[in-house]
Amino acid sequence: MQLVDLHVHSTASDGTMTPSKLVSYAKQKELYAFALTDHDTTAGISEAQVCAVKSGVRLIPGIEFSTEYEGRDVHILGLGIDPENDRLLAGTASIQEERAQRNEKMIRLLQNDGYPISLQMLQEEYPGAVLTRMHIVKCLVQQKCIASVQEGFTNYVGSGCKYYVPRTYLSPLEAIALIHEAGGKAVLAHPLLYHLDMGQLRTLLGRLVSGGLDALEAIYSCNEDGQEQQMRALAKEFGIKISGGSDFHGANKPDIDLKTGKGNLIVPVSVLVDLFDGSYTSDL
């Protein structure tokens, strides 16, 4: 059975494999195709495309937008996008500027309490990456200020912590519009991670489907018994397609592997073909 992975991150955001290394790893894992869906950026796609053409691995250009819904961080994947679309690039540039200002504020708060961290350190360690809280936390670990990434998010830069600075987000509907402007399919990522009960999730889906949502990420690494079928049924209820992916981040999420997730992820190529209405081609 040919398999795909439609949710993958590189060093262009908070993954630990470069885009070219990801292509090589996908080839090693015998993936038919994978989607590069870095957070709020398409910066890694060009490099990955060059390597994909040489290796024979099919690359689906993608992105993962962080959006805000009723105080929650909700993620919208864009699959099959044109990474050079002007409106998309303008949108990501604005998001990255806001991220940069937020990072500077968190770093200043840490510096004021004596932590040996600077924006220059992060830029030198992660050149070209869209810097996130993960990079700040990893720097604190490397400087031996904290013992683990988990400690960093739990006690330092997680929501409500002393060094946390809230973000200004797109709305989910704004993200869907940008994805469609770039010719892509909009997918609600990992719907069970938002701590919504089924009534709340149905309300969210109703709003997103009215705004053009194309699919639900029903197949996901962290699903437990019966949850995939539950999400498949929910997608059918709302008349949308399904998608699936590992949410691979390399060493930053060591329990999740490309293609197989936590060991039992199976995303058949038919999911990709159906998502694009049977018209999927290698030049997507």
N, C-alpha and C positions, 0 to 999 in steps of 0.2 A: 504493500500500500504506500503510495506517495503521500508524504506529509509536509505540512507548511507550519510556519510560526509567524503570526501576524502581530506580534508585540515584542519588540526587541530594542535595547538601548546600547549606545556606544559611548566612547569618550567624548563625543560631541555634547553630551549632557552628563549623566551620572553613572554611565557604565564604565567598565574597566578594560574593554577591548576596543581597539581602534576600529573604524569602519572596515578597513581592509582585512584586519584580523578576523572580524566577524564573518566576512565572506568566506575566508579560508576555513573557519570553524564550521560554518554551515555546510560547506563542501564535505568536510570530514564527517559530519553528522548525517550526510546523505539527505539533506533537506531539498525538497523540490523548489521551495521559495521561502523567503522571509521578508518581513516588513521592518524597515529601520524607522523606529518611531521615537526619536529623541524628544525630550521635554522642551516644547516651545521653540524648537529650532529645526531647520533642515540642513544645517551646516555639514553634516557627515555624509549626505547622500551622494554628492558628486564623486567623492573618493570611493564609496562603496560601489557605485555604478560602474566605474572603470574596472574595478577588480571583478565584479560580477560578470561582466561581458567576457572577460578572459577565462573565468573559471567555469562558466556554464550554469552557475546558480542564478535563479531568477530573483531579482530584487524588486520589492514593491516600495516605492518612495512613500514615506509616511511621516507623521508627527503626532505627538501627544500633548494636547492643550490642557493646562490646569485651569479650571474655571470654578466659579463660586455659585453655589445653590443653597439658599437659606442657611448660610453660615457654614456650609460644608464644602470641602475641596472635592470637586467632582471632575473626573478626567474624561475628555473626549478625544478619541483617536481619529486621525484622518488617514485613510488608506488610498493609494493610487493617486496621490496628489501630483500636481505640477510644482516641483520645488522652486521654480523660478517665477512663479506667478507674482505679479507686482503687489497686489493687495495682500497676499499671504506674507510676502517679505516685509511689507510695511507693518503688518500686524505683529510679526515676530520681533521686528526691530523695536517696536514700542514696548513689548513685553520684556525684552532683554534689558532695555534701559531701566524699566521699573525694577527688575530683578537686581540689577547692578546697584541701584540706590538702596535697596533693601539690604543687600549684602554689606554695603559700606556701613550702614547703621548698626547691624549686628556686630560687625567687627569692631566698631568704635566702642560699643558697650562692653565687649570682651576686653579690649585694650584698657579701658578705664579701670577694670578690676585686675589688671596686671597679667592677662594672658598673652603669651608671646605669639601673636598671630597678626598678619597684615594682608591686605589685598594683594600686594606684590608677591608675597609668598604663594598665595593660591594661584595667581596668574602664571608664575614660573613653574609650579608643580603640575598645573593642568592647562597648558597653553591651548588656546582656541576653544576651550570648553565653555558651555553655558554654566556658570557657577551656581551651585545650589547649596542648601543647608548641609547636604551630604558632604560636600567638599570642605566646608567649615569644620564639621565634626571630625572628618578624617585628619585634618590638620591638627586638631586638638589631641587626637590619639597619637599622631606621629611625634608631637611635642611632649608626649607623656603627661599631659594635663588631665586626661581622663583615660579610663581603662578600655572603653569600647564604644563603638558607634551607637549601640543601644543606649548606653549611659548618656551620650551626647544629646540624643533626641528626647530622652526621658527627663533629664534634669537641666539641660542647657538651652537648646534651641527649638524644642517642641512647643506646640501651642500652649500658651499660658506660662511658659518658663521665663526666667529673668531676662534672657538674651534673645527672646523671640520677638520678631518684628512682623506684624501682619502684612500681607500682600494686597495689592489692588488687582483683582482678577477680571478677566473676561466673564461674561455670562455664558452658560452652555449654548444658548441660541446664537450668540455672536461667534463662538467657535465653529458651530455647525455651518454658519453662513460663510465664514472664511474658507472652510474645507470645501464646500460646494463651489465657491468662486474659483478655487484651484483645481476643480474637476475631480475631487475625491469623494469617497464614501465616508460618512460620519458614523462613528461607533461609540456607544457608551461603554467605557472600559470598566472591567472588574466591578460589576454592579453590586455585588454582595459585600464589598469592602466599605460601604458608606454608612453602615449601621442604621439602615432604614428598615422599618418593618414592611411587610408586603404591601400594605395600603399606601404607605409613603412612597415606595418604589413605583407602584402603579401610577401614582399622581405625577411623579417625576417623569416617567416614561410617556405619559399622556402629553405633557407639556413639550417634551423633546420631539416626540413623533409629529406633533402639530407643527413644530419648527423645522421638520425635514430630516430627523434622525433616520439613518438607513439600517442600522443593525445594533445588536446587543452582543457583548463579548460573553457568550454563554459557556465557552470552553476555556478554562483558566486554571493556572497552576494551583491556586489555593482553594479551589472547590473541594468540598467534602461530599460524603455519600449523598447521592440524590440531587445535589444542587445543580449539576449540569442539566439534568432533565427538567428541573424546575425552571431554569432560565430558558431552555429551549421552548418550553410551553408558554412562557411569558412572551417571548419574541413572537411566537405564532399568534398569541392572543392580540397583540398589537399590530400584526401584519407587517413585521419587519424581518430582516435576515439575521443570521447569527454570524459571529466571528469567533476567533480563538487564538490565544497566544500564551507564551510562557511568562512574559514580563521579565525577560532575561536581562540582568545587569552585570554579569560576570562575577568577580570576587565580591562585589558589594552586596549581592544576594547569593551567597555560596550554596544555599540549599535548592536553588532553582537553576536548572540547566536549559540550554537551548534545545528546542524540539520536544524534550520530555518533561520539562517543568520539574516537579518534585518526584518524578519517576513514572507517573502514569498518564501524562498528558498525551492526547492523540487528537491532532487537528488534520483531518484528511484534506487533500487538495480540492475535493468537492466543495468544501466550505468557501474556498477562494473563488472557484468557478461560479458558484451560486451567488456569492456576494456581488460579483460583477456581471450577473445575468448571462453567464455563459460566454462572455466576450473577452475574458482575460487573455492577454497576449504578453509576450516577453518584453514588449516595449512600453508596458504600463509604467 
